[in-house]
Amino acid sequence: MPEEPSAPDTVVLIHGLWMTPLSWEHWVDRYQRRGLKVITPGYPGIQPGEAGVAALREDPSPLAGLGVRDVLDHLAEVIGGLGTKPVIMGHSFGGAFVQLLLDAGYGAAGVSIDGAAVKGVKALPFSEIKSTFPVLHNPANRKRAVPITPKEFHYAFTNNLTEEQSQAVFDRYAVPVSGRILFQGGLANFTADADTTYNFANDDRAPLLFISGGNDHILPPAVQRENYDKNVKHSTATTAYRLFDRRCHYTCGEDGWEEVADFALEWALNPTPGEFAKR
């Protein structure tokens, strides 16, 4: 009888837009204490740690013109170079990268946390439009690295926090965004051969979990819910969904993040399909 495959021993954590690998610092420590190897690859030109944040604030040019395919190819190279298939988790646009990587055959399991839409997901709540408007209102931002203000950050990311708490998060983590990536994601449904094109009918992809925050402004639950429903409708691959009620987009760091991190990991190590009761 052939041996059952062993559980993954590596977790790859992919950050979202306006963020760097530093945003995962709490999760890295928690997962390492579980005996897992944890990798937090930055997008091309984004370095780890506090120094990486400081460097982009000083000179955001590495983000200008950076596109979805640039990041996806980089992540695929990193993950493809590992000895075994890891668990891949991503937050925000990092969640979209998780989907695209699983669709391409990477990863033993994937978790999209407050994930951005891939092509084919049409949900566009007003709060998402308001959160991204400071970038998308100006077509010239396609070629720019666009900063976010503390006020915009508080609305989009940390709306559950006080202004003072939000400012502390902003000061530690926030960096400019690649306007090109945001335009590519936002206009994917109107773009032939968009770089966020995903095969919802891929029966061979690894198990995929969608996690939503009930009070997320920039990527509300309607986005992940539609994504989940489309996957379930078109594919026999294992797909699951979990809503954490009342959590904002800063779910990887706001109070109670441990519950989200533990649920994501436990599911990824023992994937089961279906919709889990909201918490």
C-alpha positions as CSV (number, residue, x, y, z in Angstrom):
1,M,0.0,0.0,0.0
2,P,1.5,3.4,-0.9
3,E,2.3,5.8,1.9
4,E,0.0,8.7,2.5
5,P,1.7,12.0,1.7
6,S,3.0,13.8,4.8
7,A,1.5,17.0,6.0
8,P,3.2,20.2,4.6
9,D,6.0,21.5,6.8
10,T,6.3,24.9,5.2
11,V,3.9,27.9,5.0
12,V,4.3,30.7,2.5
13,L,2.7,34.0,3.5
14,I,2.0,36.5,0.7
15,H,1.3,40.1,1.7
16,G,-1.2,42.4,0.0
17,L,-1.0,45.9,-1.5
18,W,0.1,48.8,0.6
19,M,2.0,46.2,2.7
20,T,5.3,44.4,2.9
21,P,6.4,41.0,4.4
22,L,6.6,42.8,7.8
23,S,2.8,42.7,8.0
24,W,3.0,38.9,8.8
25,E,5.3,39.2,11.8
26,H,2.8,37.9,14.3
27,W,1.8,34.9,12.2
28,V,5.4,34.0,11.4
29,D,6.2,33.8,15.1
30,R,3.0,31.8,15.9
31,Y,3.6,29.3,13.1
32,Q,7.3,28.9,13.8
33,R,6.4,27.9,17.3
34,R,4.3,25.1,15.8
35,G,7.5,23.8,14.3
36,L,6.8,25.0,10.7
37,K,9.1,26.7,8.3
38,V,7.6,30.1,7.3
39,I,8.6,32.0,4.2
40,T,7.3,35.6,3.6
41,P,8.4,36.6,0.0
42,G,8.1,40.2,-0.9
43,Y,7.0,41.4,-4.3
44,P,10.0,42.2,-6.6
45,G,11.8,45.1,-5.1
46,I,10.2,44.8,-1.7
47,Q,12.6,43.7,1.1
48,P,11.7,42.2,4.5
49,G,11.6,43.8,7.9
50,E,11.4,47.3,9.1
51,A,14.2,48.2,6.7
52,G,12.0,47.2,3.8
53,V,9.3,49.5,4.8
54,A,11.7,52.4,5.3
55,A,13.3,51.8,1.9
56,L,10.0,52.0,0.1
57,R,9.0,55.1,1.9
58,E,12.3,56.7,0.9
59,D,12.3,55.5,-2.7
60,P,9.0,53.8,-3.9
61,S,10.3,53.5,-7.5
62,P,10.5,49.6,-7.3
63,L,6.7,49.7,-7.2
64,A,6.1,51.9,-10.1
65,G,5.0,49.9,-13.1
66,L,5.1,46.6,-11.1
67,G,2.4,44.3,-12.5
68,V,0.5,41.2,-11.5
69,R,2.6,38.9,-13.8
70,D,5.8,40.3,-12.4
71,V,4.7,39.3,-8.9
72,L,3.2,36.0,-9.9
73,D,6.3,34.8,-11.7
74,H,8.5,35.8,-8.8
75,L,6.3,34.0,-6.3
76,A,6.1,30.9,-8.5
77,E,9.9,30.8,-8.7
78,V,10.2,31.0,-4.9
79,I,7.6,28.3,-4.3
80,G,8.8,26.1,-7.1
81,G,12.3,26.1,-5.6
82,L,11.1,24.5,-2.4
83,G,11.6,20.8,-1.8
84,T,7.9,20.1,-1.2
85,K,4.6,21.8,-1.9
86,P,3.8,24.2,0.9
87,V,0.7,25.7,2.3
88,I,0.2,29.1,0.7
89,M,-1.7,31.8,2.5
90,G,-2.3,35.3,1.2
91,H,-4.0,38.5,2.5
92,S,-5.9,41.0,0.3
93,F,-4.3,40.9,-3.2
94,G,-2.1,38.2,-1.8
95,G,-5.2,36.1,-1.6
96,A,-5.7,36.5,-5.4
97,F,-2.1,35.5,-5.9
98,V,-2.8,32.3,-3.8
99,Q,-5.7,31.4,-6.2
100,L,-3.6,32.0,-9.3
101,L,-0.7,29.9,-7.9
102,L,-3.0,27.0,-7.0
103,D,-4.6,27.2,-10.4
104,A,-1.1,26.9,-11.9
105,G,-0.3,23.8,-9.8
106,Y,1.6,25.3,-6.9
107,G,0.9,24.5,-3.3
108,A,-0.5,21.7,-1.2
109,A,-3.4,23.9,0.0
110,G,-4.2,27.6,-0.2
111,V,-5.9,30.1,2.1
112,S,-7.2,33.5,0.7
113,I,-7.8,35.9,3.6
114,D,-9.9,38.9,2.7
115,G,-8.9,38.1,-0.8
116,A,-9.1,40.4,-3.9
117,A,-11.2,39.3,-6.8
118,V,-9.7,37.3,-9.7
119,K,-11.2,37.8,-13.2
120,G,-14.8,36.6,-13.3
121,V,-15.8,37.9,-9.8
122,K,-18.1,40.8,-10.3
123,A,-19.0,41.9,-6.8
124,L,-18.0,45.5,-6.3
125,P,-19.4,46.9,-3.0
126,F,-19.5,50.7,-2.5
127,S,-16.9,50.6,0.3
128,E,-14.5,48.9,-2.0
129,I,-14.9,51.6,-4.6
130,K,-14.4,54.3,-1.9
131,S,-11.3,52.5,-0.6
132,T,-9.6,52.3,-4.0
133,F,-10.8,55.5,-5.6
134,P,-7.8,57.6,-4.4
135,V,-5.7,55.4,-6.8
136,L,-8.2,54.5,-9.6
137,H,-9.6,58.0,-10.2
138,N,-6.4,59.0,-12.0
139,P,-5.3,56.9,-15.0
140,A,-1.8,58.3,-14.7
141,N,-1.5,56.3,-11.5
142,R,-1.1,53.2,-13.6
143,K,2.6,54.0,-13.9
144,R,3.1,55.3,-10.4
145,A,3.7,54.2,-6.9
146,V,0.8,55.8,-5.1
147,P,1.0,56.6,-1.3
148,I,-2.0,56.2,1.0
149,T,-2.9,58.8,3.7
150,P,-3.5,57.9,7.3
151,K,-7.2,58.8,6.8
152,E,-7.6,56.6,3.7
153,F,-5.8,53.8,5.6
154,H,-8.1,54.1,8.5
155,Y,-11.2,53.7,6.3
156,A,-9.8,50.9,4.1
157,F,-7.8,48.8,6.5
158,T,-8.4,49.6,10.2
159,N,-11.9,50.8,10.5
160,N,-12.4,48.8,13.7
161,L,-9.6,50.7,15.4
162,T,-9.5,54.2,16.9
163,E,-7.6,56.9,14.9
164,E,-4.7,56.6,17.4
165,Q,-4.5,52.8,17.0
166,S,-4.8,53.1,13.3
167,Q,-2.0,55.6,13.1
168,A,0.3,53.2,14.9
169,V,-0.5,50.4,12.4
170,F,0.0,52.9,9.5
171,D,3.4,54.0,10.9
172,R,4.7,50.5,11.2
173,Y,3.4,48.9,8.0
174,A,2.0,51.2,5.3
175,V,3.9,51.8,2.1
176,P,2.8,53.1,-1.4
177,V,1.0,50.8,-3.8
178,S,1.7,49.8,-7.4
179,G,-1.0,51.6,-9.3
180,R,-0.6,49.1,-12.2
181,I,-1.5,46.1,-10.0
182,L,-4.6,47.9,-8.7
183,F,-5.7,48.9,-12.2
184,Q,-5.1,45.3,-13.5
185,G,-7.2,43.9,-10.8
186,G,-10.0,46.5,-11.0
187,L,-10.3,46.3,-14.8
188,A,-9.8,42.5,-15.2
189,N,-13.4,41.8,-16.2
190,F,-13.0,44.3,-19.1
191,T,-9.6,43.0,-20.2
192,A,-9.0,40.1,-22.6
193,D,-6.3,37.7,-21.3
194,A,-6.2,39.6,-18.0
195,D,-3.3,38.6,-15.7
196,T,-5.8,37.7,-13.0
197,T,-7.6,35.1,-15.3
198,Y,-8.4,32.0,-13.2
199,N,-9.9,28.7,-14.2
200,F,-12.9,28.2,-11.9
201,A,-13.4,24.7,-13.4
202,N,-10.0,23.4,-12.5
203,D,-10.7,20.1,-10.8
204,D,-7.0,19.4,-10.1
205,R,-6.1,22.4,-8.1
206,A,-5.2,22.1,-4.4
207,P,-7.8,22.7,-1.7
208,L,-8.7,26.4,-1.2
209,L,-10.2,28.2,1.7
210,F,-11.7,31.7,1.6
211,I,-11.8,33.7,4.8
212,S,-13.8,36.9,5.0
213,G,-14.0,39.7,7.6
214,G,-17.6,40.9,8.2
215,N,-16.6,44.5,8.7
216,D,-14.0,44.7,5.9
217,H,-14.3,47.9,3.9
218,I,-11.8,47.5,1.0
219,L,-12.7,43.8,0.2
220,P,-16.1,43.0,1.9
221,P,-17.4,39.5,2.2
222,A,-19.5,39.7,-1.0
223,V,-16.2,39.5,-2.9
224,Q,-15.0,36.3,-1.3
225,R,-18.5,34.8,-1.2
226,E,-19.0,35.1,-4.9
227,N,-15.5,33.7,-5.5
228,Y,-16.3,30.7,-3.3
229,D,-19.7,30.1,-4.9
230,K,-18.1,30.2,-8.4
231,N,-15.5,27.6,-7.4
232,V,-18.0,25.3,-5.9
233,K,-20.3,25.5,-8.9
234,H,-17.7,24.8,-11.5
235,S,-15.1,22.6,-9.8
236,T,-15.0,19.4,-7.8
237,A,-11.8,20.5,-6.0
238,T,-12.0,21.0,-2.3
239,T,-13.3,24.6,-1.5
240,A,-14.3,26.1,1.8
241,Y,-15.5,29.4,3.2
242,R,-15.4,31.0,6.6
243,L,-16.8,34.4,7.7
244,F,-15.3,36.0,10.8
245,D,-18.0,38.4,11.7
246,R,-17.1,42.0,12.7
247,R,-13.5,41.8,11.6
248,C,-11.9,44.5,9.4
249,H,-9.3,44.2,6.7
250,Y,-6.5,44.4,9.3
251,T,-7.6,40.9,10.4
252,C,-4.0,39.6,10.4
253,G,-3.1,42.1,13.2
254,E,-6.2,43.4,15.0
255,D,-7.2,41.9,18.3
256,G,-8.2,38.2,17.9
257,W,-5.9,37.6,15.0
258,E,-4.8,34.4,16.7
259,E,-8.1,32.7,16.1
260,V,-8.0,33.5,12.4
261,A,-4.4,32.3,12.1
262,D,-5.1,29.0,13.9
263,F,-8.2,28.3,11.9
264,A,-6.4,28.9,8.6
265,L,-3.6,26.6,9.6
266,E,-5.7,23.8,11.0
267,W,-7.9,23.8,7.9
268,A,-4.8,23.9,5.5
269,L,-3.3,20.8,7.3
270,N,-6.6,18.9,7.1
271,P,-8.8,20.5,4.3
272,T,-12.5,19.8,4.3
273,P,-15.0,21.4,1.9
274,G,-18.0,23.5,2.7
275,E,-19.1,26.6,4.5
276,F,-18.2,26.9,8.2
277,A,-20.4,28.7,10.7
278,K,-19.5,32.4,11.1
279,R,-17.8,33.5,14.3
